[in-house]
Amino acid sequence: MAFPINRLRRLRRTETLRKMVRETRLAPDDLIQPLFVCPGRGVKRPITSMPGVAQLSVDNVVAEARDAFSAGVPAVILFGIPDRKDALGSEAWNDQGEVQRATREIKERVPGMAVITDVCLCEYTDHGHCGVVAGGDVDNDATLELLVREALSHARAGADIVAPSDMMDGRVGAIRKALDQNSFARVAIMAYSAKFASAFYGPFREAAESTPQFGDRRSYQMDPPNGDEAIREVALDLEEGADIVMVKPALAYLDLIWRVKQKFGVPVAAYNVSGEYSMIRAAGLNGWVDEDRAVMEVLTGIKRAGADLILTYFAKDVARKLSA
Ligand code: PBG
């Protein structure tokens, strides 16, 4: 029945009425805080292209994790920035590396918090690619073994979830098998399943010092126009044992968050990436948009599209506002 019987504005009249019929509610439990761990003590190195975000030494990472947890954020995801880089990225599986030490410390000092570790080699290789370079390209199968070493090292440090972000074929299966054979059956895998070769990773590469020294990542990350292929990536990762699948970036790929959630009904994460963060911050700092409202609107939209979990550099601040 149409107007004038039906007037949808009736339930928009007051904030109380709006709250009563609100369909999507963002909660602190939905959020995951990314943190960049660098060497040293007492270090806090601001990232120019991400105002408000810094590389932190282990002690500061623990403090930041504690703050986020008390704001209601259940998990952090850690990215390591090592002192030494080499062709294979061997610092990635150093049990005394930054991520491994931060994981142990957070598990000890903020016991309720879940620790997720990003499993990739680009932060650790001198050429900045996500695997072993051979003949000008990344060698898929040779890389798997190194990713396995890294994931096992993170598991030994106490990671609750490992998150492979390299986009090599077969890495979820290889990591699952190795975890199970080494009595880490309890460690979960959050797969960066549909990860696109995106312009929106620019600021992250400054943060993680992981810009490729030659070429780009298009031979392993997905081609942005492809949606059906993203569904195949997710299906394969689930077959290989992924517990959570991720779509990344979030905003230009909301259709895929929706499709993945509808089709598979598994836990879906979406990464509101560095470039998406920096765009809102830049516009906010210039007074061009109301930053607080823009952030809530974007994150609520990602959740409405079907994301159960959102990785966002706004996590702690948003959680604070949500529980205020
Ligand atoms: C790769 C990785 C990247 C991000 C997370 N893991 C970047 C890349 O592929 O260059 C991007 C996250 C962001 O932009 O916020 N290890």
Boltz pocket constraint, residues with backbone or C-beta under 6 A from the ligand:
constraints:
  - pocket:
      binder: B
      contacts: [[A, 118], [A, 119], [A, 120], [A, 121], [A, 122], [A, 123], [A, 165], [A, 166], [A, 200], [A, 201], [A, 202], [A, 203], [A, 204], [A, 205], [A, 210], [A, 217], [A, 272], [A, 273], [A, 274], [A, 275]]
      max_distance: 6.0
